[in-house]
């Protein structure tokens, strides 16, 4: 029985972070943004990465026109900054995330982490699902897009 469970877990983690997110169906905007930013190959790389992935619904909470503006070629650097603010180096599972107060993102800026009886927050976003395993890391789902501090 343990072997069957091990195989099942192994099968679930055969896809990298990009393919896992794309296959989930709720990260189409994120996938398009990763592609527009030219980060697809990076996030398909060895990693490991921890991605705090905003859902499509999270992107709709941004002010009107924000996503469209970020996807314009002239705003590529800003888009990269926003996306890399959602990525932490290493594979940090939920059990470890809750022990942290902050984490340094690939962008270089810090995110705050608050764990309580109500759940976990990354900055002002709620973590709605955790530990979605991928071959090169892990995805935790956010209900909002987090924006890096200016400056």
N, C-alpha and C positions, 0 to 999 in steps of 0.2 A: 504494500500500500504506500509506503514512504517513497518508493521508486516512482510510482505513478504521480504522486504529488510533486516530486522533484522534477519530473519530466514536464508536467503541466506548467510549473513555474518557469522552467527553462524555455518553454515555447513562448510564454507570454513576454519574455524579455529578449526575444530574438530581434525585435525591431528597435532602432535607435530612437532617440527623443523626438526627432522630426516626424518619423513615420508613425510612431506611437500617437503623437498629438494629432496628426492628420487623420489617422484611423479612428480616433475617438469621436469625430463628428462635431464636437462643440468648440473647436479651435480653428475654424476656417480663416477668421480674420488674423489670428496670430500667425498661422502658416503663410498667409499672403504677405504679412509684414516681414516675417523672417526671410522670405524669398526676395522681397523688394530691397531689403537691407543687405542682401548678399551674404547672409549668415547661415544659409542652409548647410553648406559643406562643413563649416565650423561645428555646428550642432549635430552633424552626422559623424563628427570625428570621435577620437578615442575617449575624450572626456577624462574622468566622469564629470557630469554637470548635474546641478539641482536647478530645475526650472520652476519658477512660480508662474504658472500659466494662466493668464486671464482668459475667460470664456468669451465667446462671441457676444453674449449678453453684457459682459463687463465692458467691452469696447463701445457698446451702444450707450453706456452711461457717460461717456466723454462728451464734452460740448460738441454741438453740431459742426461738422466739417473738420474736426480734429484728425480723424483717421485718414480722410482723403488728403489733407495737407501733409501728414507725415509720410504718406505713400508716394508723394511727388519726388522725382529724382533730385531736385534741388534741396530737399530736406532729408536726404539720406543719412547724414551724420547725426542729426537729431533723432531720427528713427533708430539708428544703431544705439545711441545713448539710452533711449527708452527701453529697447529690447534687452540690452545687456544689463540693465538695472533689474531685470527679472531673473537673472542667472547668477548662481553662486557656484564657485568652483568646488568640485568634490561631490560625492553622493551623500547627501544629508537626509536621512530618513526622518519621518515625523517624530519618532521617539527621541531623536537628538535635537531636532528643531526646537521643541518645547523647552529644552534646557538652556537655550540661548536668549540673550536680550537684544542682540543685533548680529548682523552678518555683513561682511564685505562682499559686494557684488563684483561681477566681471567688469562692470562699468567703472569701478573704483570707489563708488559712493556706498555708504552704509544704508541698510534697511533696518528698521526696528522690528523686533519680534516680541509680541505680547501673548502669553499663554494664560488662559483663565478657565474657569469652569464652563464658560460659554464657548470655548474653542480657542483657535489661534488666529492672530492677526499679523499680517505683514504690512507695516505702516498702517494705513486705514482700510486695508482690504481683508476680508475674511477668507480663511482657508476653508474651502468647502469639500475638498476631497484630498486625500494624501496617499503617498507611497505608490503612485502609478509607476511600476517598474519599467525600465527600458534597458537596452543592452549597454548604453553608455551613460546611465544616470537614473534620475528619478524626477517625476513631475508631481507637483502639488498644485491644486487648482485654486485660483483666486476668483472672487466675485467682482473685483474692480481692477482696473489698470493702475499700477503704481508709477508715479512719475518721479524721476530723479530730482533732487534739489538743484536749484540753479547755482552756478558759480563753483 
